[in-house]
Each structure stands twice: as structure tokens, then as C-alpha cells.
Amino acid sequence: MAIDLTSLPRPSRDDTTVSTMVRGLVGSEILRIAAEIRELVAKGNKVCNLTVGDFNPKEFPVPDGLRDQIGAALQGGETNYPPSDGVLDLRQAVQRFYERSLGLKYPLEGIVIAGGARPVIYATYRAVLDPGDVVVYPVPSWNNNHYAHMLGARSVVVTTDAAAGFMPTLAQLEPHLSSARLLCLCSPLNPTGTMIDAEALRAICQRIVEENRAREGRGQKPLILMYDHIYWVLNFGKKHVTPVELVPEMAPYTVFVDGISKAFAATGVRVGWGVGAPTLISRMRDVLGHVGAWAPKAEQVATARYLDDVPATESFLTTMRQRVDQRLEALYKGFQRMKDAGLPVEAIAPQGAIYLTVRFDVVGRDGLATNDAIRKRLLEKARFAMVPFQAFGLAEDTGWFRLSVGATSVAEIEEAMPRVEATVREILAAR
């Protein structure tokens, strides 16, 4: 007879069996909202789902070549442990990919493979920060607050604004750089789909180099820049720039976060990489090895073969960009029409990634006191699902939201926009 354990205690904030850090760790608001939408859909409700930064395989299947190579690698017996820093063929393929696409040729010792981009971010935090060290990051941004909490770091939050596409400027960062150990930037940015300007990034990087020269003279640890550009191949008319391209002296102080998850619609394949100075990457490799956060070997072998098939990857990315842009433009034009009609909505033109940033300037109307209240109203009335900027560290209820297009079609978006407009008009008409 089985021992009945179904009455075991459930999780609570006061649970003394876990660490203080875990008790204070907040779960993902994005995933919570996405789970809510899945439940609604499972009950038969039709929802235009613009929540999680994922892809519906029916809308965005992985490349045929990548899928076929994964199958071939599994059939070929590539099922044992990979090396802790990644399969050599894949590290070499990433090296070639960066050289031909970004003009950056890194040594193999400066490339580490992991199970997606998240372990690379965690390993960067873990390799750079000691408890109490300062990490500076702009908001809105993805998950920096949670990584800082897990590492016991001191967060310095820089609030950005729509006028600059929610990208930070040197003037905003400057007061905090002299005390920082890690600066975290992302472009194209999750959640906004905007990209940093070359001159803004150059100014920030020049200041980091200047700061680190001064620290070297004092025998202090340098300021490291984590540059998350997981969406860099998904850009729409605006050139992607990198710190090392603009200021080559940044090479010893920059860690790139990247992978196939977004560029190749392969979020579940779990192949990511970190690229940077071997002094940092070697330590990140050791962290990843101890937590077993490597990508599965068959997927690594397949990704190496696929990245080296340049005609196939370039063809896929051309189509991928077109399909993402079609959805972003359908949303953007819909909101522009509402704005032109005098409704209190505002959208930032898409620049990159799979996101559109939209503001519903209706806080305080019809009893809507918070972003979450706006979110729930649009979900209930318009069956339109999105994520408020509070999920990305922005505290103020100013009506800004992230809309992610990977799980929906152009037709679904166009069907939803009249429902959204009707709901906004209903809010305005209420007394």
C-alpha cells in the first residue's frame, strides 16, 4: 500500500524549511499571467494572446534544417554529456557566426554554451558579483531584479522613459557607475522592442573604459557590462550595434548573452551562449558545469551544423523577420488609427525583437486605478491579453504594456483591434 503524502504542507511565505532568499523570491508575473490565459483558452475562450515571449509552433515553426539535424543527431547517438563549455563544433560555429555577422572574432576560450540564455545571465551574475556588490540596470527590463535578489546584490534601478524608447542614457547612468560592479543592458529590449542608438551606447562604453582605467590604477575590480542581445537578428530597419564594435577597448569588460531561442523560434530547444573575455567566460563555464546547465548534446550538434549552413539560416531569418514585422505592424497601425481618432492610446514604432510597447492612458477612468486593472478589463471585454510593465520592474501605474506577437497571427490581431477600440471607447464613456 502506498504511503499517503497528499496532506503535506503547501508553500507559504512563512515556511521555515527554506532559505531567506527563496522566501523573498518573487515568481514570474509574466508566467503567472500566461498561465491565466492558458486556462481561459482551455475553457473554450478565444483570446488574442500577446503575453509570453514565446512562439506558437503553428505560427513560427523551427527551421526545417534545425529540426532535421536534431533528429539526425539523436539517431547518431549524440545523447551523452557534452563538454562543460559546449560541443567544440558549436563553439566554432558561434565563433564563425559572430565573425561574419557582427565583425567580432573571439577566441574559442571566450565562448561558452548553455541551456538557453537564462543560465548565461545567471552565470554572469554569479561570476561577477559578490554579496552586496552593486548591479545597475534600467527599467523596464527583464528579470534583473530577480537575479540581483538571488545573488544578494544591491540593485540600483534607473527608470527610463518613452521619449528615448525606454533606453538609458549616459546622463541617467553616470551617477551610479563609479560604485557599480555590473551594468546590465539589453538591445533590442525586452519588453519594449526598441533598440539603443549607437551614439548613446558609445558614450556609455567610453565612460566604462574611463572608469575601469581609473580602477586599475587603484587596484579595484572593473565594471563589467552584460549585453543581452538575444533578439539582435530581429531588427526592422535600424542597425544593431555592439559595445565592442563601437569601443574596442570594451572587449575585456563585456559579456554577450545570445542564443537560438528567439532568432530561430526555438525557445524549447534550449541552446544559448555567452561570448566575452576568456577570463570571465572560463569562470562562467565552471558555474554552469556545477549546476548542469548545459544544452543537450544532440541539440548542440544540430545547432552547429545548422549555423554553418549560411544560405539556409539567412533564408530563414529573412522570412522570420518579415513574419514578425507583419504582426508588429498590424498592431502598431491599429493603435495609430485609434490615436488618430482621438483615443488615449500610444504605441512606439517597432524596431526589433517580437514586442510592441503600448500605452493605454486611462488610469483613473471608470474605476481603473492600476495597470493590472486595465489589463483585466481588456482581457474581459476585448479578449486581448498583454503584460503590464510592472512585470519588468517599472513601479508606476502609467498605462504602459508589452505586447508579444510570437503566439498569434495577423488575422487574430486584426480581429482583436475593433474589440480593443470598443473597450477603450466604453471606458471613456463611463462616468
C-alpha positions, -999 to 999 in steps of 0.1 A, spaced: 0 0 0 13 35 -9 20 59 19 -5 88 15 15 121 14 -12 143 -1 -16 162 32 20 176 31 22 213 38 18 236 8 42 265 1 39 297 22 59 329 27 64 319 63 79 285 55 109 280 77 122 249 58 136 272 30 162 299 29 155 336 34 165 343 -2 139 318 -15 112 332 8 118 366 -7 120 355 -43 90 366 -64 78 343 -92 75 355 -127 45 377 -132 47 371 -169 43 333 -165 15 338 -140 -4 359 -165 4 334 -193 -10 306 -171 -42 325 -166 -46 329 -204 -39 292 -210 -67 283 -185 -91 307 -203 -83 292 -237 -86 256 -223 -122 265 -212 -130 274 -248 -125 312 -247 -109 328 -278 -81 352 -267 -56 372 -287 -26 361 -266 1 387 -266 16 377 -232 46 354 -230 77 359 -252 73 325 -269 63 312 -303 33 292 -313 49 264 -335 19 266 -358 27 303 -365 65 301 -361 79 266 -366 116 260 -360 137 258 -392 133 226 -412 171 222 -413 175 226 -375 147 201 -368 161 176 -392 196 180 -378 183 174 -342 167 141 -354 199 131 -372 220 138 -341 197 117 -319 197 89 -344 235 92 -345 237 86 -307 246 121 -296 229 116 -262 258 116 -237 271 145 -216 285 174 -237 317 192 -226 311 217 -198 318 247 -221 299 232 -250 305 209 -280 336 221 -298 318 222 -332 292 245 -319 316 269 -302 335 271 -335 302 277 -354 293 305 -330 328 319 -335 323 320 -373 287 333 -369 299 363 -348 328 370 -372 307 371 -404 276 387 -389 290 411 -362 326 416 -373 338 402 -339 363 373 -339 365 359 -304 389 331 -292 372 298 -286 380 302 -249 357 332 -250 326 312 -259 305 290 -236 273 271 -245 244 267 -221 208 256 -219 194 288 -233 202 324 -224 189 324 -188 218 302 -175 242 326 -192 227 355 -174 228 337 -141 264 326 -147 274 362 -155 258 375 -123 274 346 -103 309 351 -119 310 388 -114 291 397 -82 298 391 -45 270 397 -20 265 434 -15 280 444 -48 261 470 -69 243 460 -101 229 488 -122 201 482 -146 174 502 -164 137 495 -160 117 483 -177 139 453 -183 136 416 -180 143 398 -147 174 418 -135 156 425 -102 152 387 -96 188 378 -105 201 406 -82 179 392 -54 192 357 -58 228 368 -57 224 392 -27 234 421 -48 224 457 -43 201 468 -71 204 504 -84 174 509 -107 175 535 -134 140 544 -146 138 552 -183 112 570 -204 92 567 -236 109 597 -252 142 576 -255 124 544 -263 129 533 -227 166 531 -234 190 545 -208 213 575 -215 248 581 -200 233 610 -181 209 587 -163 236 560 -156 265 583 -148 257 589 -111 259 552 -104 287 538 -125 315 547 -101 301 523 -74 288 496 -98 303 462 -104 278 451 -131 258 471 -156 231 452 -175 218 464 -209 196 448 -235 191 457 -271 167 451 -288 149 455 -255 126 431 -238 99 444 -231 98 474 -255 111 462 -288 132 493 -291 170 495 -298 197 516 -283 213 543 -305 249 539 -315 259 573 -300 242 566 -267 259 532 -264 293 546 -275 291 573 -248 282 547 -221 310 524 -232 336 552 -233 326 561 -197 330 524 -186 365 523 -202 374 555 -184 361 542 -151 380 509 -154 413 526 -162 409 546 -130 400 514 -111 430 496 -125 453 523 -111 436 519 -77 438 480 -78 400 477 -79 377 453 -97 364 466 -130 329 474 -140 315 447 -162 288 452 -189 264 423 -195 250 430 -230 219 408 -237 213 409 -274 193 376 -278 170 394 -303 197 411 -323 189 394 -357 153 405 -354 155 442 -363 134 463 -386 153 490 -404 175 500 -375 211 487 -373 221 467 -343 252 479 -326 275 462 -300 298 477 -273 329 461 -287 322 473 -323 318 509 -311 345 509 -285 370 480 -290 386 487 -255 353 473 -241 363 437 -251 377 428 -216 347 441 -198 318 428 -220 298 396 -218 273 389 -246 242 369 -239 228 352 -270 213 320 -285 189 305 -309 157 308 -289 143 340 -304 161 343 -338 152 308 -349 118 304 -330 135 277 -309 126 286 -274 122 250 -263 153 237 -279 174 254 -252 207 264 -268 223 296 -258 257 310 -255 279 336 -237 307 354 -255 333 375 -239 368 377 -224 382 342 -216 389 354 -180 352 358 -174 339 330 -197 361 304 -181 346 312 -146 311 311 -161 318 277 -176 327 264 -141 294 278 -127 274 262 -155 292 229 -151 284 226 -114 247 233 -119 245 211 -151 230 240 -171 245 228 -205 223 224 -236 215 188 -246 242 174 -268 221 164 -298 207 200 -299 242 214 -297 255 192 -326 224 201 -347 228 238 -340 264 237 -350 255 221 -383 226 245 -389 245 277 -381 272 268 -407 245 263 -434 246 300 -443 221 300 -472 196 282 -450 200 304 -420 199 336 -440 168 325 -459 150 315 -427 159 348 -409 146 369 -438 113 351 -436 113 352 -398 118 390 -398 90 395 -423 65 374 -403 73 391 -370 72 426 -386 38 419 -402 23 412 -368 40 441 -351 29 465 -379 -7 452 -377 -7 461 -340 11 494 -345 -11 506 -373 -42 496 -354 -32 517 -324 -21 546 -346 -56 546 -361 -71 548 -326 -47 576 -316 -56 595 -348 -93 591 -338 -85 609 -306 -84 579 -283 -59 579 -254 -35 552 -267 1 555 -278 25 530 -294 62 531 -301 70 521 -337 86 486 -338 124 485 -341 134 450 -331 125 418 -311 90 404 -310 74 432 -289 53 463 -293 51 489 -265 17 504 -260 2 529 -235 -34 530 -226 -37 564 -209 -69 555 -189 -56 552 -154 -82 569 -132 -110 564 -156 -140 542 -150 -125 529 -117 -93 517 -134 -67 527 -108 -38 504 -119 -22 488 -149 -34 455 -138 -70 467 -137 -66 479 -173 -51 445 -182 -80 427 -167 -106 450 -184 -91 444 -218 -89 407 -212 -125 405 -200 -141 428 -226 -118 425 -256 -103 391 -250 -69 409 -255 -41 396 -233 -9 416 -226 16 422 -198 20 454 -177 54 470 -173 52 462 -136 64 427 -146 96 443 -158 104 463 -127 86 496 -135 66 506 -104 44 534 -117 9 528 -130 13 548 -161 -6 526 -186 24 510 -204 22 474 -216 43 448 -235 26 430 -264 44 399 -277 35 386 -312 51 352 -313 19 332 -304 -6 349 -327 -15 355 -363 -21 387 -383 -57 377 -387 -62 373 -349 -46 407 -343 -69 424 -369 -99 407 -355 -90 418 -320 -83 455 -327 -120 465 -331 -127 449 -298 -99 468 -282 -112 501 -296 -147 494 -285 -135 487 -249 -114 519 -248 -144 539 -260 -166 522 -234 -141 532 -207 -141 568 -219 -179 569 -220 -183 557 -184 -190 583 -157 
